[in-house]
C-alpha cells in the first residue's frame, strides 16, 4: 500500500468519526417515537428492496465461490427471502422494546436539599467490526439506533455489496424519520487498514464491539485504543453434584451439549461428583453415543466408561463440536476450583437439590452467567428477557453476560437544586 | 537498570498479582461482618500505632525536605495525630456502609420458567497508583476491601516509609479478622519500573485506578493493558440562562468558583445568556474582585465589564486557581454546544427557572454530572450519598461520575431452574 492510500484511509475514517459524533448528539436528544419510526421504515424498505438486495448479495456469493469460501461461510453470507423477512422482523421487535434513554432512577433528596439521581444516556458512537453475516448490518444498527448511539459499521470484505445494499435501506429509513444519514455509516472501503484506523479513533468513537471468530476478536482487542466489549471463549461447565436429581442432571447435561454444537454457551466440560460417577456416567455415555458425541474423560472417568483420554489441553478447549470433556471431582470445592481456573467466565451450571451448595456455587463461581439446574444454552439475550443482544461479554467492567440495549448505555448523575450551594 | 533488576521486579510484581488473585477468591465469598471487623481492627491499629506512624512519616518528611519538595507537597505528605484520627474515622464510616456484594436484583420468571436476575460481585483485583498522600493507602484499601476486592497499592516513592507503616496496621487488622494478608498488598519497591509491570499484569489485575495529578493519570492511561477508571480534567461550566433567578445565579456561580480553587469540580468557565449579561456581569465582577479572582472575558464580556481578554486556550483550561473565564452566549443552544465542545464531561450546571430549558439541558449536556440551580462543587461521592468515593470518573463505560463502592463491583447473571432445558 502506498503512503497516499494510507493517508486517504486515515482522513476517510476520521471524517466518518467526526460525522458520527455530530449525529450522536442529535440521536441522544430525539424522542423514542422518531427512533421507532426509523426502525419501522428500515424494515419496510428491506422488504420493498428484497430483489435488489438479492442481486447485490449474488455478487458477493459469486466472488465468494471464486475465492473458494467453504459452504458454511457461503451459507452465512447468503441472503434469502426468508432471511430478509427475519431481518425486518428483528427490526420491528427492537422498535417494540421500551426506550432505555432518559430514564432517571434513584432520585433522592440529600441532607443538603439537592436531589441526586442517575439518568440513562447513550454511550455516543459505537464501532462494530464483524465478519460475513450481512444481517449483522441491520441488527447492530438497529440496537445502536434504539439506544441513541451513532454507529460505524465495518463488515467483512466478502459481504461488501450486501452490506452496502442493506445500508441503503437503512439510509432510506433514517431519512423518512427525519434523522441524519450519519446516524449509521457503513465503511465503504474493503481495505484492511480501515479497521486499524477505526480502532484508533478514540476522540470520535466511544466503544468497539467485534462480532465474529476468535482471531478477529483477539486482533481487535489487541490493537484498539478504544474500550472493547467482547467475549473470547465459551468454555462452559456443568457440575453434577452429589445431591443432583439424576433425571435433571442427564437432561440438562444433554441439552447443554447437544442442543447446538457451535454456540458459545454450549457445554464443553462436564464435572461429576465422585459419589455419583459410577451411577451416572454409563447413562451419559449412552446418551452421547447415540448422538455421536466423542467423550474424553479423566482417568477416573475412564475407569467407569470406555472413552478417549482427556489431557490438560482438553480443560482449556472450546470444541464448538460434538466432543465433551468429562472430569470426576471430589465434590463442590474441587468443582468451583476447576471452573474458576479453566472456565472462560462465560456460563457455568450446577445440578443439585441442595440449597447450601447452590448458595455457594452462585456466589463463588466467577462467571458472567451462573446457573442452577438449568441448561447453559439459556445464556442468551432473548432467553434472559433483554429482547435482543448485540453479543455476550466475558469482561467484568461495564457489561457482563448477554449485552442488550442497556449495555449500550451509560448512567450520568443528575442534580436538581434551587439555588443550592455547598457550605 | 540491569536486566537482572528488571527481571526481579517483573517476578516480584507477578507474584503480588498471583497472590492477590488467590486472596480475591476468599474475599469475594466472605460475609460482610468479617470485612467490617477487619476495617474496625485496622482503624484501632492506626490509633494504637500513632507514634510509630509518625516516626516513619518523619523519615519521609526529612527525605522530602532534603530533596527540596515544596511546602504544599510536604503538607500532603505529613501525618499528624489529627490526620491519623481522620483516617481511622474514614475506615469506620466505610464499615458502616451497607455491603453491596451478593445483592440480587431484578430476579424474574422468564416465559420458559427459569428465573433470571443479576448478582452484584466484586471486580476481583484492583491496582491503585497514587502520589504522595499516605491516607490514600488506608482509604483505597478500605473501599476495595468492603467491596470484596483484593488490592495492590503503589504509592509515591516519597511516602514509602509512611505507606509501609500504614500497610503494617492494615495487615494487623486483616489478621485479626482472619483474612489473608494478600487481600491488601503494598508494593515495597520504589523502582519506577514496578508501575510499568503492574500495568501489564492483565491476567491478575482487573482494573487500575490512578489517583493524582494529570501527568500521572495520562501516563497510566497510555501504558496500561488493563482497563483504567480515571478522570483527567475538570473543566466545569455554569450557564446563566435568560430565565435565571439573579440571586441564585450569583450565589451558585460564586460558590462553584470560590468555595475551593484546587478541586476538579470547581467552575472554570462561566457562560451568560446575552439577555442577562449587562445586568449580571457587573455584580459578578464585584463579587470576584473582592475575592481576588482574575476574570478573563470574551469580547462581549469586555464590552460590559473591565477584565482581561479570554482566548481560545481559556475555554480549554482547567485553571485550578482563582481565575474565571467568562463567555456571553446567545442562549441555551450555544451554551449546550459550547459545553459539549469544551467541557471535560465532568460537571456542568444551568441556572434557570424554566422547565423546558431544564429538560433540554439535563438531557443534552453529555457530562458525568449535569445540574440545575446547584453548585458544581456538589459533584462528590459524599454529597451524592455514596458514603465515600475512590475518585471521579469522566469515562462513559462502567463507572461515570463519583465512584463509590458500586463502581468497584460488577453484575453477573444468575439463573435458577429446576431441570430446565432449552427447546
Interface residues (C-beta under 8 A of the other chain):
Chain A: X25 X28 X29 X102 X108 X110 X112 X114 X116 X119 X121 X123 X124 X206 X207 X227 X245 X247 X248 X251 X252 X254 X255 X256 X259 X340 X349 X360 X362 X363 X364 X366 X367 X368 X369 X370 X371 X372 X373 X374 X375 X377 X378 X379 X383 X384 X385 X396 X397 X398 X400 X401 X402 X410 X411 X412 X413 X414 X415 X416 X417 X418 X419 X420 X421 X422
Chain B: X25 X28 X29 X102 X108 X110 X112 X114 X116 X119 X121 X123 X124 X206 X207 X227 X245 X247 X248 X251 X252 X254 X255 X256 X259 X340 X349 X360 X362 X363 X364 X366 X367 X368 X369 X370 X371 X372 X373 X374 X375 X377 X378 X379 X383 X384 X385 X395 X396 X397 X398 X400 X401 X402 X410 X411 X412 X413 X414 X415 X416 X417 X418 X419 X420 X421 X422
